[in-house]
Amino acid sequence: MSDHSSPPVYMPAPINVCKPAEGADNFLKPVTPCEVGEGLPYAPMDWPNPGDNWGWRVGKRISNVGYYSDRFLYLPKRIQRAGAPRHFASKLSLERFLKSEFPGADLEGFFASFSWKVPSSLAYSTDVKATTFSPETPKPETEKVEEETSTVKRKMKHTAASSSVKRQTRQSRRQSIDDAGDTYESHSLNNEEAANESPGKDMKSTTDLDDLFEDKNSPDETIPKEFDSYLDSLVDSLAQPRSETLLPHTVTVNSPPQENDLAAAQRLEENKAKVTSLRQEYNELKENATLLQAEIDSNLSSIQGIDDQIAQLKSQRTELMKTIETKKMARFKVIITQKKVAESITRAADEIQLSKARKSQNGG
């Protein structure tokens, strides 16, 4: 009880825990989808205290550079407590947790002690090269932002065109995320009514669940994979001094310099605050979507386990029915034999009575 009521006590881990691995251990071994593990290189070890090893798990989605888009970090059992999250799907939520539970902790050293990026074995042969914990040499921010901006715009145009064709060819496609919610609710209600009318009709496998969403447009299709990198680069570029981020077209020739500078600076600060706020909201929504997907995968796995148990029980039922039929046949044969024995007993008793009657007549 005391472990849950009192917050965990922060004790600094040994210095070598916060140092990146060196040598052969620096290589990031690709992992398979949905794989789980513990400790390095994808989770901290001996943090915050010796013996506190973190766990990790990856999902199924893979980015265009060969890393998993969904990866989770699990708390050591010793520092888990009621009412607090036990796993994290983003650095942002993990950093907030560490700041609240371990104030004064070396967060830079914490994140440097393991690799947040997890390469996929499915894409390793073509997309992912041997990587280390050493940071890559970043591109100049202006070049990086321009390159990623153009890539994202091309991706969005392609996605918009593809979505337009889908809407024209299939009227049942949803027009917006709100329409999708209404469609899903209506679809769920229809399925519920059908289930009530036919209670004996059950889903035969998890494929039936997947079919419910087969005709739905996934929101992932409308968000380019490069958008996260683009958003991070955009926020980083906005964090630079004003002289580096102010674009030439914000200054007009006919405007007084002071008024134009003040107006441009005000618009810039407003846009910075807006982008920062929207980025936080975007990351929170992404984290919620990732957690919901993890719960969906877990529930589907549970349903698959139930289906396997049902199949096993059906097999056992079939064997029991065969045994029952065999026992019924054996019982029938036993009853026939029992009837014959009863008839033999009756005949023997009749003969005994007849013999006694004859004997009494002769004696008399």
Residue pairs with C-beta under 8 A, 6 or more apart in sequence:
3 81
4 81
4 82
7 81
7 101
8 48
8 78
8 79
8 81
8 101
8 102
10 48
10 101
10 102
10 103
10 104
10 105
11 48
11 49
12 48
12 105
12 106
13 46
13 47
13 48
13 49
13 50
14 46
14 50
17 44
17 45
17 46
17 47
17 109
17 113
18 106
18 109
18 110
18 112
18 113
19 109
19 112
19 113
20 26
20 112
20 113
20 132
20 133
20 134
21 40
21 41
21 133
25 40
25 41
26 132
26 133
26 134
27 130
27 131
27 132
28 41
28 115
28 117
28 118
28 119
28 130
28 131
28 132
29 41
29 119
30 119
30 120
30 121
30 123
30 124
30 128
31 37
31 42
31 58
31 68
31 118
31 119
31 120
31 121
32 120
32 121
32 122
33 58
33 59
33 60
33 68
33 120
33 122
34 57
34 58
34 59
34 60
34 297
35 57
35 58
36 55
36 56
36 57
37 43
37 55
37 56
37 57
38 53
38 54
38 55
38 56
39 45
39 53
39 54
40 113
40 114
41 114
41 115
41 133
42 56
42 71
42 114
42 115
42 118
43 53
43 54
43 55
43 56
43 73
43 74
43 114
44 53
44 54
44 110
44 113
44 114
45 53
45 54
45 113
45 114
46 52
46 53
47 54
47 110
47 113
48 79
48 102
48 105
49 78
51 76
51 78
52 76
52 78
52 79
53 76
54 73
54 74
54 75
54 76
54 114
55 73
55 74
55 76
56 71
56 72
56 73
56 74
56 118
57 71
57 72
57 74
57 87
58 68
58 70
58 71
58 72
58 118
58 120
59 68
59 69
59 70
59 71
59 72
59 290
59 293
59 294
59 297
60 70
60 297
61 68
61 69
61 70
61 220
62 68
62 69
62 120
62 122
62 123
63 69
63 225
64 127
64 225
64 226
65 127
65 128
66 119
66 120
66 123
66 124
66 126
66 127
66 128
67 117
67 118
67 119
67 120
67 128
68 118
68 119
68 120
69 225
70 89
70 290
70 293
70 294
71 89
71 116
71 118
72 87
72 88
72 89
72 294
73 87
73 88
73 94
74 86
74 87
75 85
75 86
75 87
79 101
80 86
84 97
84 101
85 93
85 97
88 94
88 97
89 287
89 290
89 291
89 294
90 283
90 286
90 287
90 290
91 111
91 116
92 280
92 283
92 284
92 287
93 287
95 107
98 105
98 107
98 110
99 105
99 107
112 133
114 133
115 131
115 133
117 131
119 128
119 131
120 128
138 144
139 147
141 233
141 236
141 237
141 240
141 244
142 237
142 244
144 233
145 230
145 233
145 234
145 237
148 226
148 229
148 230
148 233
149 230
151 224
151 226
151 230
152 224
152 226
152 227
152 230
155 224
155 225
155 226
155 227
156 224
159 221
159 222
159 224
162 221
163 217
163 221
163 222
166 173
166 217
167 173
167 175
170 215
172 215
173 215
173 217
174 180
174 183
174 216
174 217
177 219
180 216
180 217
180 219
183 216
184 216
187 212
191 212
194 201
195 201
203 209
203 303
204 307
205 304
205 307
206 300
206 303
206 304
206 307
209 300
209 303
219 289
228 286
231 279
231 282
234 275
235 275
235 276
235 279
237 244
237 245
238 245
238 271
238 272
238 275
238 276
242 265
242 268
245 268
246 264
246 268
250 260
250 264
250 267
250 268
251 260
251 261
251 264
252 260
